[in-house]
Amino acid sequence: AGAAVICKGNSTSLTASGGTAYSWSTGATTATINVSPTGSTTYSVMVSQGICNNISWVNVIVNVTPSIVVGNDTTIILG
């Protein structure tokens, strides 16, 4: 379990290890998936090794890209 932080519009890779089969909440069955959520999302993966299974969760936190709204006759000074 853990967390990844990305900016809105970006993607990240999530990787599970230690198993022979993987089942992600997205439906993917590979060890690594690439995700580009539009909002903060929790992904889960079940890792199987023989008769043993383990489920883990990863939170992908999406930060909104900051923007500036400037009115007429506005001066922005460095710093």
N, C-alpha and C positions, 0 to 999 in steps of 0.2 A: 504494500500500500504506500501511496505517496502522493505528491502533487507536482504538476508542471504548470508554469505560468507563461502564457503567450499573449501577444497583442492581437487584437481583433484583425482578422484577415490573414493571419499567419497559420502555419501548421506545425505539428510536432510528431515525432515518432515515439510510440510506446512499445517496449520490448519485454516479453516474458521469457523465462529460461528455466531449465531444469526438468523439462518434460518431454514426452514423445508426441503429445497431442495438445492443441490449444483451441479454446473456444471463447471468443470475445463477445461482448454484448452487442457488437456491431454485426455479428454473424461471420466475421473473419475467422479463419482457422490456421493462420500463420503465426509464428512467434512474434513478428513485428508488424505493427499496423501504423499507418500514417493517418492522422486526424486533423481536421480543420473546423472545429466547432465554432458556431457563431455566438455562442454564449457559454458560460461555465457549465461543464458537463462531467459526470462521473462515468467512467468506463470500468467494466469488470472483465476479468479473464479467468477461466477455469483451466488450470494446468494439470494434465493427467500424465502419470508415470505408472504404467502397469495398473494395479487395482487401487492405487492411491490418487486422490484428487485434492487440489488446493485451489481456493478461490481468493483472488486479490482484487483490490479496487485502486484506481488511479483517478484523482481529481485533476481535470484540466481547467485552470482558471483563466478566463479570457478578460484581459483588461481592455477597456475602450480606449481607442486612440484619442488623445486630447486634441481639442480644437479651440481656436480663438475666434470669437465673433467681435469684429471691430466696427464701431460706428463711424460716422463722418468726423473728420478732423481729429483723428486719434493718433498720438505719437507713442511709439513703443521704443523704449530705451534699453539697450543691452544691459543685462544684469537685473 
